[in-house]
């Protein structure tokens, strides 16, 4: 009697892969080994940083990661797999000799709560091998064990499973399906790409640090926000999307009062070719000082923000949150204006209904705290922050007149080092969320904050969250 394929009982996954790793033909191909250079180009990990190779297989990729440059990255590597016979025969002696920088842990990714942790995760051609009902557990394990994770996922059926009589790719899904998995976890998607049979994601999960404000609705109600987003996304503007990591330096101008003390320095950097990003009203400040922004970012949903994009200037790109007041988008050039979205849950269904793929930006409650993750997704990692104070300077809350903020309540804020800053409630909140952002993205970005404001002080003294307490192919011109 002929046995039908569907009647064949599938043995435990571990048993299947132990059988596969005993076959020389199976271990000839090492997708992780081929993906190391892509991971290094996007993550740019510092020497000695820890990395977990999730589903390490033969171990050849992990060996490359442990090598000193230029062949590898000189990283502290943990190889992890659920089989005991996966490693190439020459790897165990190296593990014994180099145990200080290379080790193997036998563990099952489908079992919650791994006992390993590192700054970086490397997961190549693994997720497609996981049964769909266990995908969430595996992704959670990776994101909770490593702060920044690189994923390469095959999106086509396998060609080797017939050798053992069982399919090996158990979750074959398109790019959009995997993207949604990371978005559901409020990941910062630094980079993603679809290339033939593979999709790539380099992400940081918005978890592990203090929960940040992600309502995404500044100063107006939920229904109003939904109305604005619904209207704005039908106007034909482009969306931002992830770009490859680069070494381009950016100046980011906030509207804080110390901004006025750096006019000449900002002009000098601009003449040297440093790109200039303005936030809200610093756009007008820059133009008034003879500076053309490379790009400007607005997140706020209030109507008065429409003055922060006038006049429209040549060479500037307009990165507008989809929740802005519709009047903000009036007159902006379609070829230089890009929409981005907050990751507020109330917007999920609207975005899903209108876009096949989109990249919401998680973050804090101010434009600065959204702009940094946004710009990181666009490939930028080096930031000079001017006018990003998060405190008052005398009676001044901005470097320019902004009457909407006049008369707000001022609170004394005590921080490490004996300093007391005078802050509005919004500034105090931003300072706390700034620390959270640094905890989350510290390995991904280089920040220098200029001036003597609260945020510069936080970086200078390394203040913690507990230290901040209320007292009484995207290019830029």
Phi and psi in degrees as a GROMACS rama.xvg file:
@    title "Ramachandran Plot"
@    xaxis  label "Phi"
@    yaxis  label "Psi"
@TYPE xy
-76.226  132.616  UNK-2
-90.1106  123.57  UNK-3
-74.2799  150.175  UNK-4
-56.8948  -42.3594  UNK-5
-68.6681  -14.1349  UNK-6
-88.7312  -9.79268  UNK-7
-72.7421  125.137  UNK-8
-78.8014  126.909  UNK-9
-80.2195  124.567  UNK-10
-71.2303  171.302  UNK-11
-55.7038  145.159  UNK-12
-57.5987  -40.3397  UNK-13
-59.2857  -39.9248  UNK-14
-65.9919  -39.4681  UNK-15
-61.9357  -45.1603  UNK-16
-77.9914  -26.6513  UNK-17
-64.2589  -36.7274  UNK-18
-68.4295  -41.3464  UNK-19
-64.4951  -43.8592  UNK-20
-69.4981  -12.1173  UNK-21
-82.5947  -6.2847  UNK-22
-98.6515  124.894  UNK-23
-61.8944  -36.6805  UNK-24
-63.4256  -31.9744  UNK-25
-71.5775  -36.962  UNK-26
-87.1922  0.662822  UNK-27
-64.9024  -35.6717  UNK-28
-99.4248  129.363  UNK-29
-126.438  89.8087  UNK-30
-60.5379  -33.5546  UNK-31
-63.0396  -39.2789  UNK-32
-59.1231  -40.3258  UNK-33
-74.838  -19.0462  UNK-34
-94.1691  -6.63278  UNK-35
-58.096  -44.6867  UNK-36
-64.69  -36.3416  UNK-37
-65.9923  -43.8018  UNK-38
-58.957  -47.7099  UNK-39
-65.1035  -34.6944  UNK-40
-69.8162  -29.0508  UNK-41
-89.6948  -42.3841  UNK-42
-82.8847  -36.2197  UNK-43
47.9797  56.3761  UNK-44
-68.5932  145.358  UNK-45
-69.6067  157.638  UNK-46
-58.3809  135.813  UNK-47
84.1161  -2.90915  UNK-48
-64.7608  148.287  UNK-49
-81.4095  143.06  UNK-50
-142.448  139.817  UNK-51
-106.538  124.548  UNK-52
-91.922  94.6714  UNK-53
-73.5724  120.035  UNK-54
70.5029  56.9082  UNK-55
-69.4376  -20.871  UNK-56
59.8831  -126.682  UNK-57
-64.5466  -21.7929  UNK-58
90.7066  -2.6643  UNK-59
-68.6955  -34.4722  UNK-60
-66.2513  -43.626  UNK-61
-61.811  -35.2771  UNK-62
-64.5798  -41.0676  UNK-63
-62.8006  -41.1586  UNK-64
-64.7228  -29.698  UNK-65
-83.2211  -19.9497  UNK-66
-61.9837  149.047  UNK-67
-71.9991  156.553  UNK-68
-60.1366  156.447  UNK-69
-86.4727  -6.86416  UNK-70
-69.4299  -35.5476  UNK-71
-136.146  -151.251  UNK-72
-122.835  0.583844  UNK-73
54.9362  47.7043  UNK-74
-98.6219  161.534  UNK-75
-89.5335  108.961  UNK-76
-109.012  131.117  UNK-77
-112.063  116.479  UNK-78
-87.0959  133.034  UNK-79
-134.141  129.572  UNK-80
-157.288  161.289  UNK-81
-97.1362  -0.903526  UNK-82
-107.159  156.464  UNK-83
-98.3604  -11.5246  UNK-84
-113.438  17.541  UNK-85
-77.0754  -31.6984  UNK-86
-68.5918  142.817  UNK-87
-59.3483  152.017  UNK-88
-64.8735  -21.4061  UNK-89
-87.2598  -4.81685  UNK-90
-78.2903  -46.0648  UNK-91
-53.8173  -42.0794  UNK-92
-61.9626  -33.8602  UNK-93
-68.9042  -39.4307  UNK-94
-58.3727  -40.2433  UNK-95
-69.9704  -38.9339  UNK-96
-79.3071  -28.6671  UNK-97
-118.848  40.0904  UNK-98
-62.5091  -20.3647  UNK-99
-72.9069  -18.7693  UNK-100
-131.603  -4.35942  UNK-101
-148.41  126.248  UNK-102
-147.348  160.41  UNK-103
-119.51  132.539  UNK-104
-123.201  125.203  UNK-105
-88.9899  116.83  UNK-106
-156.008  153.467  UNK-107
-100.471  118.746  UNK-108
-64.9233  -19.3275  UNK-109
-86.4883  -1.55055  UNK-110
-100.171  123.758  UNK-111
-58.1045  151.952  UNK-112
68.1387  77.1286  UNK-113
-70.7547  151.843  UNK-114
-98.4121  29.9092  UNK-115
-128.019  157.064  UNK-116
-154.128  151.74  UNK-117
-165.13  167.597  UNK-118
-70.4335  -34.0606  UNK-119
-124.483  149.819  UNK-120
-124.869  144.139  UNK-121
-131.311  109.879  UNK-122
-130.705  98.6316  UNK-123
-118.502  125.965  UNK-124
50.3214  48.5929  UNK-125
-118.684  -49.2527  UNK-126
-60.0076  -34.2845  UNK-127
-67.1884  -18.0601  UNK-128
-85.0623  -6.63031  UNK-129
-91.2402  135.598  UNK-130
-57.3131  143.606  UNK-131
-58.1213  -34.5399  UNK-132
-73.0296  -5.22221  UNK-133
-116.491  1.8549  UNK-134
-59.5234  -44.9145  UNK-135
-59.6805  -42.3829  UNK-136
-62.4994  -42.9047  UNK-137
-66.9428  -44.8069  UNK-138
-62.2026  -43.0992  UNK-139
-60.5715  -42.1999  UNK-140
-59.0363  -44.9372  UNK-141
-64.2574  -46.5098  UNK-142
-71.0037  -29.2317  UNK-143
-83.2698  -21.084  UNK-144
-91.3752  -25.6375  UNK-145
-133.666  133.321  UNK-146
-69.4948  -37.3614  UNK-147
-124.412  124.366  UNK-148
-123.761  135.842  UNK-149
-106.342  127.789  UNK-150
-123.757  132.597  UNK-151
-118.512  125.899  UNK-152
-129.294  129.424  UNK-153
-82.6735  136.455  UNK-154
-115.779  20.7666  UNK-155
-128.535  159.147  UNK-156
-60.7777  154.753  UNK-157
-81.1252  165.49  UNK-158
-117.259  2.13202  UNK-159
-109.052  -15.1834  UNK-160
-60.5532  -29.1773  UNK-161
-60.6099  -23  UNK-162
-62.0706  -34.785  UNK-163
-110.891  5.08053  UNK-164
78.56  19.0857  UNK-165
-145.285  138.986  UNK-166
-61.589  142.21  UNK-167
-101.118  -31.9744  UNK-168
-90.6643  100.739  UNK-169
-93.9241  -15.7879  UNK-170
-130.128  91.4301  UNK-171
-104.084  103.709  UNK-172
-133.506  156.176  UNK-173
-77.0658  171.724  UNK-174
-51.7879  -46.2542  UNK-175
-62.472  -33.4085  UNK-176
-67.186  -45.2088  UNK-177
-68.9115  -38.6881  UNK-178
-57.4896  -43.8394  UNK-179
-63.566  -33.1531  UNK-180
-60.1868  -42.2017  UNK-181
-75.2706  -34.9045  UNK-182
-67.5772  -34.9211  UNK-183
-60.8032  -25.5161  UNK-184
-96.8642  11.5424  UNK-185
53.8387  42.3969  UNK-186
-73.2666  145.082  UNK-187
-82.1283  115.008  UNK-188
-93.1224  98.061  UNK-189
-69.1654  -34.8138  UNK-190
-160.457  143.838  UNK-191
-151.264  158.64  UNK-192
-163.053  145.826  UNK-193
-113.607  124.103  UNK-194
-140.518  96.7218  UNK-195
62.7085  -124.561  UNK-196
-81.7467  3.01327  UNK-197
-122.971  152.965  UNK-198
-123.711  149.871  UNK-199
-127.274  140.923  UNK-200
-140.094  133.446  UNK-201
-120.987  113.778  UNK-202
-135.592  160.153  UNK-203
-126.355  128.824  UNK-204
-78.7974  137.474  UNK-205
-82.5732  58.4084  UNK-206
-138.708  169.599  UNK-207
92.9052  -34.326  UNK-208
-96.3315  177.041  UNK-209
-58.0722  138.308  UNK-210
-58.6508  133.097  UNK-211
-105.067  162.506  UNK-212
-71.4338  118.753  UNK-213
-130.153  34.1771  UNK-214
-67.6601  -34.8337  UNK-215
71.791  12.6439  UNK-216
-125.508  95.6019  UNK-217
-89.8538  115.906  UNK-218
72.5145  -3.10319  UNK-219
-132.733  166.932  UNK-220
-77.5304  165.014  UNK-221
-60.5802  -45.6166  UNK-222
-66.3641  -34.8035  UNK-223
-64.9752  -43.6023  UNK-224
-58.7105  -46.9375  UNK-225
-60.8764  -37.8659  UNK-226
-64.826  -46.0653  UNK-227
-62.1477  -46.5508  UNK-228
-61.8473  -45.7195  UNK-229
-57.8923  -41.6303  UNK-230
-71.8312  -44.8649  UNK-231
-67.7593  -35.1128  UNK-232
-76.8223  -4.66378  UNK-233
-97.1982  4.92175  UNK-234
-90.7905  2.10987  UNK-235
84.7499  15.4109  UNK-236
-79.1025  152.773  UNK-237
-72.0355  159.512  UNK-238
-103.453  151.675  UNK-239
-73.3613  152.767  UNK-240
-147.265  159.4  UNK-241
-62.1186  143.382  UNK-242
-126.41  160.099  UNK-243
-67.1955  148.842  UNK-244
-62.616  138.942  UNK-245
-132.768  177.131  UNK-246
-111.041  20.2711  UNK-247
-73.6498  133.721  UNK-248
-87.4496  141.032  UNK-249
-121.904  140.108  UNK-250
-98.4289  128.955  UNK-251
-113.984  120.72  UNK-252
-102.146  114.805  UNK-253
-88.0971  -179.41  UNK-254
-100.502  12.4202  UNK-255
-62.4491  156.291  UNK-256
-63.1571  -23.8004  UNK-257
-73.3706  -9.69537  UNK-258
-55.326  -38.5169  UNK-259
-64.9419  -17.7098  UNK-260
-84.4856  0.452239  UNK-261
-126.352  22.8871  UNK-262
-57.061  -51.776  UNK-263
-67.3965  -38.2728  UNK-264
-64.5717  -41.5931  UNK-265
-64.4114  -42.4255  UNK-266
-62.2932  -41.3675  UNK-267
-63.7166  -44.9442  UNK-268
-62.7107  -38.5949  UNK-269
-63.4209  -41.2569  UNK-270
-65.1018  -26.8122  UNK-271
-81.7383  -2.07792  UNK-272
99.9641  4.45716  UNK-273
-69.5928  133.644  UNK-274
-72.8771  148.351  UNK-275
-119.158  119.518  UNK-276
-113.084  126.365  UNK-277
-107.992  152.36  UNK-278
-121.233  125.716  UNK-279
50.9412  -125.207  UNK-280
-68.7452  -13.2755  UNK-281
-67.9794  -14.6923  UNK-282
-59.8824  -50.8692  UNK-283
-67.0598  -36.9706  UNK-284
-59.3109  -45.1569  UNK-285
-62.5038  -46.76  UNK-286
-62.3045  -40.9934  UNK-287
-64.0227  -24.1797  UNK-288
-99.3128  17.9207  UNK-289
76.2141  21.6002  UNK-290
-111.435  130.69  UNK-291
-97.3785  117.549  UNK-292
-63.335  145.469  UNK-293
-74.8651  -36.4378  UNK-294
-159.04  157.376  UNK-295
-133.567  148.412  UNK-296
-124.828  132.63  UNK-297
-131.745  137.287  UNK-298
-121.311  -33.698  UNK-299
-58.6038  147.472  UNK-300
-101.071  8.72121  UNK-301
-84.7539  151.506  UNK-302
-65.9592  -33.3555  UNK-303
-65.2234  -13.3637  UNK-304
-66.235  -12.0954  UNK-305
-63.7371  -21.6477  UNK-306
-75.6216  -13.1095  UNK-307
-83.2398  2.32338  UNK-308
-125.162  16.5281  UNK-309
-121.639  132.091  UNK-310
-80.3209  155.97  UNK-311
-70.7546  133.105  UNK-312
-119.858  147.893  UNK-313
-64.7126  144.468  UNK-314
86.2967  -6.91305  UNK-315
-99.5665  139.428  UNK-316
-102.448  142.311  UNK-317
-110.834  109.205  UNK-318
-101.685  94.3601  UNK-319
-106.978  129.624  UNK-320
-65.7594  142.027  UNK-321
-66.0718  -11.5893  UNK-322
-91.944  2.96762  UNK-323
-64.4662  158.31  UNK-324
-58.8947  133.705  UNK-325
-52.2414  -27.4822  UNK-326
-67.0006  -22.2394  UNK-327
-63.7812  -33.5059  UNK-328
-84.2216  -10.4433  UNK-329
-65.0038  125.276  UNK-330
85.0532  -2.05673  UNK-331
-78.4845  140.737  UNK-332
-68.9918  130.307  UNK-333
-64.7255  -27.2958  UNK-334
-84.1854  -5.14803  UNK-335
-132.896  13.0879  UNK-336
-117.058  129.432  UNK-337
-125.531  135.66  UNK-338
-92.6705  143.453  UNK-339
-132.329  164.558  UNK-340
-128.572  145.743  UNK-341
-76.3759  165.685  UNK-342
-96.9838  24.8176  UNK-343
-58.9261  133.138  UNK-344
-60.3834  -32.6475  UNK-345
-67.0666  -14.528  UNK-346
-97.1818  -6.07692  UNK-347
-57.8133  -49.2515  UNK-348
-67.4452  -35.3593  UNK-349
-63.9694  -47.2149  UNK-350
-66.4074  -40.9994  UNK-351
-64.2312  -35.0127  UNK-352
-74.3822  -21.9493  UNK-353
-108.975  -17.7943  UNK-354
-128.356  137.579  UNK-355
-70.7923  -38.2839  UNK-356
-139.883  134.254  UNK-357
-147.653  166.132  UNK-358
-129.521  78.3781  UNK-359
-59.1351  146.965  UNK-360
-105.873  112.286  UNK-361
-77.3875  168.106  UNK-362
154.601  -162.636  UNK-363
-89.1368  -163.433  UNK-364
-95.6989  6.48641  UNK-365
-125.701  164.327  UNK-366
-63.0558  -36.3634  UNK-367
-60.5753  -44.0075  UNK-368
-73.3661  -14.9588  UNK-369
-92.5235  -35.0895  UNK-370
-64.7922  -38.6381  UNK-371
-63.7909  -52.2493  UNK-372
-61.1389  -35.4321  UNK-373
-62.0618  -49.6018  UNK-374
-68.6317  -32.2509  UNK-375
-64.6484  -39.6874  UNK-376
-62.9061  -30.1295  UNK-377
-81.4315  3.99423  UNK-378
104.432  -3.97163  UNK-379
-90.7806  139.495  UNK-380
-129.069  -11.6237  UNK-381
-114.672  116.292  UNK-382
-126.934  132.095  UNK-383
-108.169  115.674  UNK-384
-101.256  120.565  UNK-385
-116.594  141.617  UNK-386
67.2557  20.0524  UNK-387
-104.956  77.4411  UNK-388
-98.1488  -43.5483  UNK-389
62.9591  32.7381  UNK-390
-160.587  169.282  UNK-391
-84.0672  159.163  UNK-392
-127.586  99.228  UNK-393
66.3365  -123.171  UNK-394
-96.7961  3.75666  UNK-395
-95.4054  129.682  UNK-396
-101.514  -16.4928  UNK-397
-137.435  165.923  UNK-398
-79.3831  -7.13983  UNK-399
-143.178  170.118  UNK-400
-69.5761  129.542  UNK-401
-146.745  88.0795  UNK-402
-63.0008  -23.118  UNK-403
-60.805  -21.9322  UNK-404
-101.879  2.50059  UNK-405
-69.0784  144.646  UNK-406
78.8146  10.2496  UNK-407
-77.0553  156.175  UNK-408
-69.7793  137.165  UNK-409
-108.745  134.915  UNK-410
-119.087  140.68  UNK-411
-77.4058  134.08  UNK-412
-121.95  117.732  UNK-413
-95.2852  134.512  UNK-414
-135.67  172.592  UNK-415
-51.915  143.309  UNK-416
93.182  3.79275  UNK-417
80.9879  6.85746  UNK-418
-81.3928  145.15  UNK-419
-124.924  122.577  UNK-420
-109.715  145.082  UNK-421
-93.217  120.819  UNK-422
-136.965  149.906  UNK-423
-77.4983  168.367  UNK-424
-60.425  -39.2115  UNK-425
-65.6717  -39.0064  UNK-426
-67.1825  -40.3541  UNK-427
-63.2337  -41.5604  UNK-428
-64.1488  -42.1633  UNK-429
-61.696  -38.6836  UNK-430
-61.5922  -42.9111  UNK-431
-65.5236  -42.1777  UNK-432
-70.7615  -28.9441  UNK-433
-62.4756  -41.6704  UNK-434
-62.8737  -41.959  UNK-435
-59.7451  -42.7279  UNK-436
-62.486  -40.8953  UNK-437
-64.6887  -40.6499  UNK-438
-61.3348  -35.4498  UNK-439
-80.3235  -46.7296  UNK-440
-108.332  9.2042  UNK-441
-53.4609  -36.6513  UNK-442
-80.1813  -12.2406  UNK-443
-98.8471  -18.8072  UNK-444
-134.452  155.278  UNK-445
-114.427  118.906  UNK-446
-117.345  136.372  UNK-447
-130.339  121.339  UNK-448
-105.453  125.147  UNK-449
-97.6618  153.902  UNK-450
98.5228  -174.907  UNK-451
-119.113  35.6887  UNK-452
-84.3989  -176.876  UNK-453
-64.3743  -43.1168  UNK-454
-66.3513  -38.9564  UNK-455
-63.3732  -39.4817  UNK-456
-65.1624  -40.254  UNK-457
-58.5766  -45.7893  UNK-458
-66.7592  -38.3076  UNK-459
-64.4301  -44.3127  UNK-460
-98.8457  -4.82225  UNK-461
66.9553  43.2273  UNK-462
-61.9874  145.373  UNK-463
-99.352  174.094  UNK-464
-59.2417  -36.3458  UNK-465
-71.2726  -17.6304  UNK-466
-79.7455  -20.5633  UNK-467
-96.5172  104.926  UNK-468
-132.466  140.925  UNK-469
-74.3257  127.1  UNK-470
-80.7767  -172.237  UNK-471
-82.1186  124.619  UNK-474
-123.504  153.474  UNK-475
-123.679  142.014  UNK-476
